[in-house]
């Protein structure tokens, strides 16, 4: 028996913590089914999903549901029994990674993966201090709130062992794309920070960063940044952790992992992965070097995870890898992502409020500003665009320090038709704003 939408909402308000917020909280959408890149509400209305990077190969993909049901019908048990799925899955993942990343720990969420990465780094280096990027978000566990400026600045503040480096944003940061070597310039800010930390008698355990900062505003790291940072961090006795929870598994198209955009000679010491790898099923992972893994084992404390890497989860993970390959979803990300970026670039030429277009593959951001020269964030306009797009049955959201970046991380089956639909809708909305002379930043809405 299905509840009426109003009853569902009333029960949620009564039973679910109010800090667990809904999309479109003023007028929530009740989704009852999904397929591919589409969501359907209780009335059968179809919405184009530009937000669900979790359902990586598409909602309710038949190959994924079949793999899950088949394995669930056969066995799902504690991961401390011997089983083929976990080793076969680790072997498949290893084939996508640099050879030195060869030891896997399976967990249930990106937050769990990032917490374990912190433990690995601290055990290996015997240091405590962590460097993170400004406005970063790495998960909801307490340990991760402590290294997420996006969160801790609203709560207890910055811990003495956490150090915040500038976000390497070449659009509005201290070093722009017109700088001769912005990657090296931003990396040097990390070196300066390391020296400040060491001057206080402290030691670096890890530099911890998303390969493409998402909450920071769909940022594309400048060329050479990660390799230079890794050099500085290694010299200080620390390790480089790449958070691929939102960006891995071929989303960038040209590579399987976003950190590979930084060049074939760059390799992190630890990589965390999550969201897309289970296509909506709770599956995540940490991969590291044999040296770091051996140090973790040497502490004498057994590590086990009851559900991480269970037979059903790994069957789903294997199926996701199969779909990415068989349906050429990386190729689709290259082709459709390039089209989406080109369409948004056309909007930049047409509408003054579009300050910047950036992205790679199906990881794209549209930054809105009220003044291109001053780069004043158009926060309320961005919120209005999101609201209007929902009315056009297109689901998106915003990110960035000022919530003025309209972000696109759709399922990888996103099509050319979908890209054109999104661009046409945004063009119409921005044209309406201009025609009606709405001053949204002055509370016209």
C-alpha positions in Angstrom: 0.0 0.0 0.0 1.5 3.3 -1.1 1.1 6.4 1.0 -0.2 9.7 -0.3 2.6 12.2 -0.9 1.3 14.5 1.9 1.2 11.5 4.4 4.8 10.5 3.4 6.0 14.1 4.0 4.1 14.3 7.3 5.6 11.0 8.6 9.1 12.0 7.5 8.8 15.3 9.4 7.7 13.3 12.5 10.0 10.3 12.3 13.2 11.4 10.5 15.8 13.8 11.9 15.2 17.3 10.4 18.9 17.8 9.7 18.4 15.0 7.0 17.2 17.5 4.4 15.3 16.9 1.2 16.0 18.2 -2.2 13.6 21.0 -3.0 12.5 21.3 0.6 9.9 23.9 -0.1 8.2 21.6 -2.6 9.6 18.0 -2.2 9.5 15.6 -5.1 8.3 12.0 -4.2 10.3 9.6 -6.4 8.8 6.1 -6.7 10.7 4.5 -9.6 13.7 5.1 -11.9 15.3 3.8 -15.0 18.6 4.8 -16.7 18.9 8.6 -16.3 15.3 9.2 -15.5 13.3 9.5 -12.2 9.6 9.1 -11.9 7.3 10.5 -9.3 4.1 9.0 -7.8 2.1 10.4 -10.8 4.4 9.0 -13.4 6.0 12.3 -14.2 9.5 11.8 -15.6 12.5 13.9 -14.4 15.9 14.0 -16.1 18.4 13.2 -13.4 21.6 15.3 -13.5 22.5 14.8 -9.9 22.8 11.0 -9.2 26.5 10.2 -9.6 25.7 7.3 -7.3 23.6 5.4 -9.8 26.7 5.4 -12.0 25.7 3.2 -14.9 22.0 4.2 -14.7 19.1 3.6 -12.2 17.9 0.0 -11.9 20.3 -1.3 -14.6 19.1 -4.9 -15.4 22.6 -6.4 -15.3 23.2 -4.9 -11.8 19.9 -6.1 -10.3 20.3 -9.5 -11.9 23.8 -9.9 -10.4 22.6 -8.8 -7.0 19.6 -11.1 -7.0 21.5 -14.1 -8.3 24.2 -13.8 -5.6 21.8 -13.0 -2.8 19.9 -16.2 -3.7 23.1 -18.2 -3.5 25.1 -16.7 -0.6 25.8 -13.6 1.4 28.0 -14.0 4.4 30.6 -12.6 6.7 33.7 -11.5 4.8 36.0 -13.6 6.9 35.0 -16.7 5.0 36.9 -17.5 1.8 35.0 -16.5 -1.3 35.9 -15.9 -5.0 34.0 -12.6 -5.5 36.2 -10.4 -3.3 39.5 -11.5 -4.9 38.1 -11.4 -8.5 36.8 -7.9 -7.9 40.1 -6.7 -6.4 41.9 -8.1 -9.3 39.6 -6.3 -11.8 40.1 -3.0 -9.9 43.9 -3.5 -9.8 43.9 -3.7 -13.6 42.6 -0.1 -13.8 45.2 1.3 -11.3 49.0 1.9 -11.3 50.9 -1.3 -10.3 52.0 0.0 -6.9 48.4 0.4 -5.8 47.8 -3.3 -5.1 46.3 -3.9 -1.7 42.6 -3.4 -1.2 40.3 -2.9 1.9 36.6 -3.1 1.1 34.1 -1.1 3.2 30.5 0.1 2.9 30.7 3.9 2.2 33.0 6.6 1.1 33.0 8.0 4.6 34.3 4.6 5.9 36.9 4.5 3.2 38.2 8.0 4.0 38.3 7.2 7.7 40.3 4.1 7.0 42.7 6.1 4.7 43.4 8.4 7.6 44.2 5.5 9.9 46.5 4.0 7.2 48.3 7.3 6.8 48.8 7.9 10.5 50.0 4.3 11.1 52.5 4.4 8.3 53.9 7.8 8.9 53.5 7.8 12.7 52.5 11.5 12.2 49.2 13.1 12.9 48.8 16.3 10.9 46.7 16.5 7.8 46.6 19.1 5.0 43.3 19.5 3.2 41.9 21.9 0.6 39.7 24.8 1.5 36.0 24.0 1.3 36.7 20.3 1.1 34.2 17.6 2.2 35.3 14.1 2.8 32.4 12.4 4.7 30.1 12.5 7.7 32.1 10.6 10.4 33.6 12.7 13.2 37.1 12.1 11.9 36.1 13.4 8.5 34.2 16.4 9.7 37.5 17.4 11.4 39.2 17.4 7.9 36.3 19.0 6.0 36.4 22.8 6.1 33.0 22.8 4.4 31.6 21.3 7.7 33.9 22.2 10.5 33.7 25.9 10.0 30.0 25.6 10.8 30.7 23.5 13.9 33.6 23.4 16.4 36.2 25.0 14.2 39.6 23.8 13.0 41.6 21.3 14.9 45.3 22.1 15.6 46.4 19.1 13.6 44.4 20.1 10.5 45.8 22.6 8.0 43.9 24.2 5.1 45.6 24.9 1.8 44.1 27.2 -0.8 41.6 25.6 -3.3 43.5 25.5 -6.6 40.7 27.4 -8.4 42.0 29.0 -11.6 38.8 31.0 -12.1 38.5 32.9 -8.9 41.5 31.8 -6.8 44.8 33.6 -6.2 46.4 32.1 -9.4 44.3 32.2 -12.6 44.6 30.2 -15.8 46.6 33.0 -17.3 49.4 32.4 -14.8 52.4 30.8 -16.4 52.2 27.7 -14.2 49.2 27.8 -11.9 49.6 24.2 -10.9 53.1 24.8 -9.5 52.0 28.1 -8.0 49.2 26.5 -6.0 51.5 23.6 -5.1 54.0 26.0 -3.6 51.2 27.2 -1.2 51.1 23.7 0.1 54.9 23.8 0.6 54.6 27.1 2.4 52.0 25.5 4.7 54.2 22.5 5.4 57.0 24.8 6.4 54.7 26.6 8.8 53.6 23.3 10.3 57.1 22.1 10.7 58.2 25.4 12.4 55.7 24.5 15.1 57.4 21.1 15.7 54.6 19.2 14.0 54.8 16.5 11.3 52.7 15.8 8.3 50.8 12.5 8.0 48.9 13.2 4.8 47.8 15.6 2.1 44.1 14.6 1.6 42.2 15.9 -1.5 39.5 15.0 -4.0 41.0 14.4 -7.4 38.4 16.9 -8.7 37.0 19.0 -5.8 33.3 18.8 -6.1 31.8 20.6 -3.1 34.4 23.2 -3.7 32.6 24.0 -7.0 33.4 21.4 -9.6 37.1 22.4 -9.7 39.5 21.0 -12.3 43.0 20.9 -10.7 45.6 22.7 -12.8 48.2 20.7 -14.6 51.2 19.6 -12.5 49.6 20.4 -9.2 49.2 16.9 -7.7 52.7 15.7 -8.7 54.4 18.8 -7.2 52.3 18.5 -4.0 53.2 14.8 -3.7 56.9 15.7 -4.0 56.6 18.3 -1.2 54.4 16.0 1.0 56.8 13.0 0.6 59.8 15.2 1.5 57.9 16.0 4.7 57.4 12.3 5.5 53.7 12.3 4.6 51.5 10.5 2.0 49.2 11.7 -0.7 45.6 10.5 -0.4 43.3 10.9 -3.5 39.6 10.9 -2.7 37.9 9.4 -5.8 34.5 8.8 -4.0 32.7 11.1 -6.5 35.0 11.1 -9.5 36.2 7.6 -10.1 35.1 4.8 -12.4 35.4 6.6 -15.7 33.4 9.7 -15.0 36.1 11.9 -16.6 36.0 9.7 -19.7 39.6 9.8 -20.9 40.8 7.9 -17.8 39.3 5.5 -15.3 40.4 7.6 -12.3 40.4 11.4 -12.1 43.8 11.5 -10.5 45.2 10.1 -13.8 44.4 13.5 -15.4 47.5 14.8 -13.6 49.8 12.7 -15.8 51.0 9.1 -16.1 53.9 9.7 -13.7 51.7 10.8 -10.9 50.4 8.1 -8.5 48.8 8.7 -5.1 49.9 6.6 -2.1 46.3 5.9 -1.1 43.1 6.1 -3.2 39.6 6.0 -1.7 36.5 5.1 -3.8 32.8 4.8 -3.1 29.5 6.1 -4.4 29.5 4.9 -8.1 31.2 1.5 -7.5 28.0 -0.1 -6.3 25.5 1.8 -8.5 23.5 2.6 -5.4 24.4 -0.4 -3.4 26.6 0.4 -0.3 30.1 -0.5 -1.5 33.4 1.4 -1.1 37.1 0.7 -1.0 40.6 1.8 0.0 43.5 0.8 -2.1 47.1 1.4 -1.2 50.7 0.2 -1.5 52.1 -3.0 0.0 54.5 -0.9 2.1 51.7 1.1 3.7 49.5 -2.0 4.1 52.3 -3.8 5.8 52.8 -1.0 8.3 49.1 -1.2 9.1 49.3 -4.9 9.7 52.4 -4.5 11.8 50.5 -2.6 14.5 49.1 -6.0 15.6 45.5 -5.0 15.6 43.3 -7.0 13.3 41.2 -5.1 10.8 37.9 -6.7 9.7 34.7 -5.3 8.2 31.7 -7.6 8.6 29.9 -6.4 5.4 32.7 -4.7 3.4 33.5 -6.8 0.4 30.7 -9.4 1.0 29.7 -11.7 -1.9 26.7 -9.7 -3.0 28.5 -6.3 -2.9 31.4 -7.7 -5.0 29.0 -9.3 -7.4 27.4 -5.9 -8.0 30.8 -4.3 -8.2 31.9 -6.8 -10.9 28.7 -6.2 -12.8 29.2 -2.4 -12.7 32.7 -2.8 -14.3 31.2 -5.1 -16.9 28.5 -2.5 -17.9 31.1 0.4 -18.0 33.1 -1.7 -20.5 30.3 -3.3 -22.6 28.3 -0.1 -23.0 31.4 2.1 -23.6 30.4 4.5 -20.8 33.8 6.1 -20.7 33.4 6.9 -24.4 30.0 8.2 -23.8 31.3 10.5 -21.1 33.9 11.9 -23.5 31.4 12.5 -26.3 28.4 13.7 -24.3 30.5 15.6 -21.8 32.2 17.5 -24.6 28.8 18.4 -26.1 27.5 19.5 -22.8 30.5 21.7 -22.1 30.3 23.2 -25.7 26.6 24.0 -25.1 27.4 25.7 -21.8 30.2 27.6 -23.4 27.6 28.9 -26.0 25.5 30.0 -23.0 28.6 31.8 -21.6 28.8 33.7 -24.9 25.1 34.6 -24.8 24.5 35.4 -21.1 26.6 37.7 -19.0 25.5 36.0 -15.8 27.5 32.8 -16.9 30.9 33.6 -15.4 32.7 30.3 -16.1 32.2 26.9 -17.6 34.5 24.1 -16.5 34.6 20.3 -16.4 35.8 17.1 -17.9 33.7 14.2 -19.1 30.4 14.1 -17.2 31.7 16.3 -14.4 30.7 19.8 -15.4 30.1 23.1 -13.5 28.3 26.3 -14.6 29.3 29.2 -12.4 26.9 32.1 -12.2 28.1 35.7 -11.4 26.4 39.1 -11.3 29.5 40.8 -12.5 32.1 39.1 -14.7 34.9 41.5 -13.8 34.3 41.3 -10.1 33.2 37.6 -10.2 30.4 38.4 -7.7 28.6 35.1 -6.9 25.0 35.0 -8.2 23.9 32.7 -5.4 20.2 33.5 -5.5 20.1 33.3 -9.3 21.7 29.9 -9.1 19.0 28.8 -6.7 16.3 30.2 -8.9 17.7 28.3 -12.0 17.7 25.1 -10.0 14.0 25.7 -9.0 13.0 26.5 -12.5 14.8 23.5 -13.9 12.9 21.3 -11.5 9.7 22.8 -12.9 10.9 21.8 -16.3 11.5 18.3 -14.9 15.3 18.5 -14.8 16.9 17.7 -11.5 20.2 19.6 -10.6 21.8 21.2 -7.6 24.4 23.8 -6.7 27.8 23.7 -5.0 30.8 25.9 -4.3 31.7 28.2 -1.4 28.8 30.5 -2.4 26.4 27.9 -3.8 26.5 29.6 -7.2 27.9 26.7 -9.3 25.2 24.7 -11.0 26.7 21.2 -11.0 26.2 18.3 -13.4 27.2 14.7 -12.4 24.5 12.6 -14.1 24.4 8.8 -14.6 27.0 7.8 -17.2 24.2 6.8 -19.7 23.4 10.5 -20.1 22.7 11.2 -23.8 23.2 13.9 -26.4 19.5 14.5 -26.3 19.6 15.0 -22.5 22.5 17.4 -22.9 20.6 19.5 -25.5 17.5 19.5 -23.3 19.4 20.8 -20.3 21.1 23.5 -22.2 17.9 24.6 -23.9 16.1 24.8 -20.5 18.9 26.9 -18.9 19.0 29.2 -22.0 15.3 29.8 -21.7 15.5 30.4 -17.9 18.4 32.9 -18.2 16.6 34.6 -21.1 13.5 35.0 -19.0 15.5 36.5 -16.2 17.0 39.0 -18.6 13.7 39.8 -20.3 11.8 40.3 -17.0 14.8 42.2 -15.7 14.7 40.2 -12.5 17.3 41.4 -9.9 17.4 38.1 -8.1 20.3 39.1 -6.0 18.2 41.9 -4.6 15.4 39.5 -3.5 13.1 39.8 -6.5 12.2 36.2 -5.7 
